[in-house]
Amino acid sequence: MQYETENPLFTTTEAAAYLGITRSYLYKLMMWRKVPYYKPRGKLCFFDKSDLDEYNRRYRVQSEDELEGQSEAYMLRKRIHEGLL
């Protein structure tokens, strides 16, 4: 009997391949508690695809326009706080 689910769990090998990293590095991420995983029977580890996607999205690098906008907003707040505006 084969079970099908909408959101299957990945094995360690599948999760490492999905993230584009080695299994060894995935084990380090698990040890450092950087990536969530499931261990239902206390031995094998499984990963949810949505958790892996969320992990990948954590380290977004901002564009130059976004950084410039933040810089301008900071300078405006600083001028208002100092009473220059």
C-alpha positions as CSV (number, residue, x, y, z in Angstrom):
1,M,0.0,0.0,0.0
2,Q,1.5,3.4,-1.0
3,Y,0.6,6.5,0.9
4,E,0.4,9.8,-1.0
5,T,0.4,13.2,0.8
6,E,0.3,16.7,-0.5
7,N,3.4,17.7,1.4
8,P,5.8,14.7,1.8
9,L,8.7,14.9,4.1
10,F,12.2,14.7,2.7
11,T,14.9,12.4,3.9
12,T,18.3,13.8,4.9
13,T,19.7,13.0,1.5
14,E,16.8,14.5,-0.3
15,A,16.8,17.6,1.9
16,A,20.6,18.2,1.3
17,A,20.1,17.9,-2.5
18,Y,17.1,20.2,-2.4
19,L,19.1,22.9,-0.5
20,G,22.2,22.3,-2.7
21,I,24.5,21.4,0.3
22,T,26.3,18.3,1.4
23,R,24.7,15.9,3.9
24,S,27.6,16.7,6.3
25,Y,26.7,20.4,6.3
26,L,23.0,19.6,6.7
27,Y,23.9,17.6,9.8
28,K,25.8,20.6,11.2
29,L,22.8,22.8,10.6
30,M,20.7,20.3,12.5
31,M,23.2,20.2,15.3
32,W,23.2,24.0,15.5
33,R,19.4,24.0,15.4
34,K,19.4,26.2,12.3
35,V,17.0,24.1,10.2
36,P,13.9,22.4,11.7
37,Y,13.4,18.7,11.3
38,Y,11.2,15.8,12.5
39,K,12.4,12.7,14.2
40,P,9.3,10.6,14.7
41,R,10.8,7.3,15.8
42,G,13.9,8.7,17.4
43,K,16.3,7.6,14.6
44,L,15.6,8.8,11.1
45,C,15.3,12.5,10.4
46,F,12.8,14.1,8.0
47,F,12.4,17.6,6.7
48,D,9.3,19.5,5.5
49,K,9.7,21.3,2.2
50,S,8.1,24.5,3.5
51,D,10.6,24.5,6.4
52,L,13.5,24.2,4.0
53,D,12.0,27.0,1.8
54,E,11.7,29.2,4.8
55,Y,15.3,28.5,5.8
56,N,16.5,29.5,2.3
57,R,14.6,32.8,2.5
58,R,16.1,33.8,5.8
59,Y,19.3,35.1,4.3
60,R,18.0,37.6,1.7
61,V,20.4,40.2,0.6
62,Q,18.8,43.6,0.1
63,S,19.1,45.5,-3.2
64,E,20.9,48.8,-3.5
65,D,17.6,50.6,-3.8
66,E,16.3,49.1,-0.6
67,L,19.4,50.0,1.3
68,E,19.3,53.6,-0.1
69,G,15.7,53.9,1.0
70,Q,16.6,52.7,4.5
71,S,19.5,55.1,4.7
72,E,17.3,58.0,3.7
73,A,14.7,57.1,6.2
74,Y,17.3,56.8,8.9
75,M,18.8,60.2,8.1
76,L,15.4,61.8,8.1
77,R,14.6,60.3,11.5
78,K,17.9,61.5,12.8
79,R,17.4,65.1,11.6
80,I,13.9,65.2,13.2
81,H,15.3,63.8,16.4
82,E,18.1,66.4,16.5
83,G,15.6,69.2,15.8
84,L,17.2,70.1,12.4
85,L,13.9,69.9,10.6
